[in-house]
Amino acid sequence: MRNDLNEIIKERLENRCLWRSYLKWRLTHKNLSNLAKKEFYKDKLFLGLIIKLYFLPYNLFKYFIYVSEKHKLDMINKEIEILNKFQIDKNDTKLLNGEKK
């Protein structure tokens, strides 16, 4: 039973590490896009204001998705931390982030 549990934990840990890297990649690209948008509208204040007001519902929706993804990333980081406490390989050495230390 213990070996099965270790395999399940290891598989779950690998899955969570993949999801963490994907969410970090996605949030990085969103941050870069927002930075570029701010720079573009820096000189065009009036146009930027009109576009922000026009797309307010859509931008709010995108913001809530962004906050939700950050929350998922925090949850995954906590889950990885908890799984690392349980994950022990054959030599009884603790694994960090799915990799041997």
Wavefront OBJ file of the C-alpha trace (Angstrom):
o trace
v 0.000 0.000 0.000
v 2.840 2.394 0.817
v 4.416 2.021 -2.636
v 1.101 2.779 -4.302
v 0.695 5.870 -2.158
v 4.219 7.035 -3.048
v 3.494 6.553 -6.743
v 0.243 8.470 -6.492
v 1.931 11.320 -4.634
v 4.805 11.400 -7.110
v 2.424 11.456 -10.084
v 0.336 14.214 -8.492
v 3.476 16.199 -7.698
v 4.644 15.985 -11.312
v 1.201 17.089 -12.501
v 1.154 20.064 -10.133
v 4.666 21.097 -11.230
v 3.545 21.074 -14.863
v 0.478 23.146 -14.028
v 2.599 25.587 -12.030
v 4.983 26.118 -14.924
v 2.039 26.596 -17.320
v 0.333 29.158 -15.060
v 3.604 31.028 -14.501
v 4.107 31.153 -18.284
v 0.555 32.402 -18.821
v 0.728 35.072 -16.109
v 4.102 36.264 -17.400
v 2.668 36.777 -20.868
v -0.357 38.610 -19.465
v 1.927 40.890 -17.452
v 4.064 41.600 -20.526
v 0.966 42.387 -22.567
v -0.341 44.763 -19.896
v 3.040 46.501 -19.703
v 3.097 46.992 -23.479
v -0.468 48.326 -23.404
v 0.439 50.847 -20.681
v 3.440 52.045 -22.659
v 1.387 52.390 -25.838
v -1.320 54.511 -24.216
v 1.145 56.566 -22.159
v 1.145 59.378 -24.742
v -2.507 58.893 -25.773
v -4.309 59.584 -22.496
v -7.680 60.557 -23.975
v -7.797 57.611 -26.371
v -6.728 55.251 -23.584
v -9.486 56.553 -21.314
v -12.157 56.146 -23.999
v -11.024 52.606 -24.782
v -10.913 51.682 -21.083
v -14.458 52.923 -20.588
v -15.739 51.239 -23.744
v -14.186 47.884 -22.838
v -14.860 48.131 -19.084
v -17.021 44.963 -18.816
v -14.557 42.956 -20.893
v -11.578 44.287 -18.932
v -13.286 43.463 -15.640
v -13.898 39.937 -16.870
v -10.233 39.607 -17.888
v -9.143 40.987 -14.501
v -11.224 38.413 -12.626
v -9.703 35.652 -14.748
v -6.234 37.015 -13.949
v -6.986 37.069 -10.200
v -8.414 33.560 -10.436
v -5.260 32.276 -12.163
v -3.048 33.899 -9.526
v -5.170 32.215 -6.865
v -4.812 28.848 -8.632
v -1.047 29.360 -8.774
v -0.932 30.054 -5.037
v -3.029 26.952 -4.350
v -0.776 24.809 -6.546
v 2.331 26.148 -4.797
v 0.814 25.222 -1.427
v -0.174 21.778 -2.701
v 3.363 21.185 -3.988
v 4.707 22.197 -0.591
v 2.376 19.725 1.138
v 3.121 16.915 -1.332
v 6.855 17.456 -0.855
v 6.392 16.741 2.843
v 4.948 13.324 1.979
v 7.172 12.504 -0.990
v 10.080 10.243 -0.088
v 12.058 8.232 -2.613
v 13.648 4.805 -2.039
v 16.702 6.270 -0.257
v 14.507 8.237 2.143
v 15.725 11.554 0.739
v 13.179 14.284 0.399
v 12.238 15.443 -3.085
v 11.842 19.160 -3.721
v 9.615 20.350 -6.559
v 9.600 16.894 -8.075
v 13.397 16.752 -8.410
v 15.967 14.994 -6.239
v 17.973 17.261 -4.021
l 1 2 3 4 5 6 7 8 9 10 11 12 13 14 15 16 17 18 19 20 21 22 23 24 25 26 27 28 29 30 31 32 33 34 35 36 37 38 39 40 41 42 43 44 45 46 47 48 49 50 51 52 53 54 55 56 57 58 59 60 61 62 63 64 65 66 67 68 69 70 71 72 73 74 75 76 77 78 79 80 81 82 83 84 85 86 87 88 89 90 91 92 93 94 95 96 97 98 99 100 101
